[in-house]
Amino acid sequence: MTTKNTETTHVQQAIDMANAAAETARGIWQQVLDAQVSGFEQAAAQLEELSKRGVTRAQNNLDEVAKLSRSALSWASEMHAEITKAALQAVRSAVANAPKAAA
């Protein structure tokens, strides 16, 4: 394999790694959003039941769901940032370590 082909292969591998990291990040976001939807549906069902009984704790439950949602989004954002950072480092490393083409 020529030096140019090797360099191209390393860069392609780095791109593939970055794409895989981006796909993982999208998967994490989707899981968090799915969990939030489920949480809101459960909270809505609880609110309806509590309202039927005349219990005012429903608002506290919704407040808790909102707090948990913010925490989940914050965590997902941090994970996305870490994955993106790792992907960029992988690309930079692959490019930096790729054999240089003969001038």
N, C-alpha and C positions, 0 to 999 in steps of 0.2 A: 504494500500500500504506500502510495507516495505521501510526502509530507503534507501536501495540499489536501489530499483525501483524508488523512488522519486529522488534520485541523478541522476540516468540514465535519467529520464524524463527531469530534468532541463538541463542536458548537451545536450540532443537531441533537446530541445527547443532552446537552444543557437545556436546549429549547424544550425537548421532550420532558425533562425533569420539571421545568417551569410550568409546562402545560399540565402535568400531573398534579403539581402542587396547587395550581389554580382550580383544577377539578375537585380536589380535596376540600379546598376552601369553600367552593360552591356547595359541596355536599354538607359541610358543617353548617353553613347558613341555612340550607333547606331543612336540616334536622331541627335547628333552633326555631325556625318559623313554624314547622309542623308542631313542635312542642308548645309553642305559644298559642296556636290555633286551638289545639286540644285543651290547653289550660283555660283559655277564654270560654270555650264551649262548656267545660266543667263548671267554671265559675258562673256562667249564665244559668246552667241547670240548678246549681246551688242557690243562686239568687231567687229563682222562681220558687223553689221549695221553701226557702226561708220566708219569702214574701207571703206565701200561702199561710204560713204559721204566724205571720205577723212579727217575725223576729228582725230586729234592726242590725244584727251582726253581719248582714249581707254586705254592707258597705265596707266593713273591715276586711272581709274576704276578698272583695274586689281590689282593695288597696294592697293587700298582700300579693295578689296575682300581678298587679302592676309593678310592685317592687321586684318580684321574681323575674318578670319579663325584662325589666331594665337590667337586672343582673345577668340574665341569659344573653341579652344583646351585647352587653359589655364584654362578657366572656368570648362570645363569637367574634366580636371585633378584634379582641386581643389575639385570638387564634388565627384569624385571617391575617393580621399584621405579622405574626410570627412565621406563618407559612409563606407569605409573600417575601419576607426578609430571607428566609432559608432558600427559597427558590432563586432569588437574586444573587445570593452568595454562591449558590451552586453554579449559576451561569457565569458569574465573574471568575470563579475558580476554574471552571472548565476552559474558559477563554484564556485565562492567564496561564494555564498549564498546557494548553494546546501547543503542539510543536509549531515552531515558526516556519513559515514557508521560506524557501531559499530566495534571496533577493536577486 
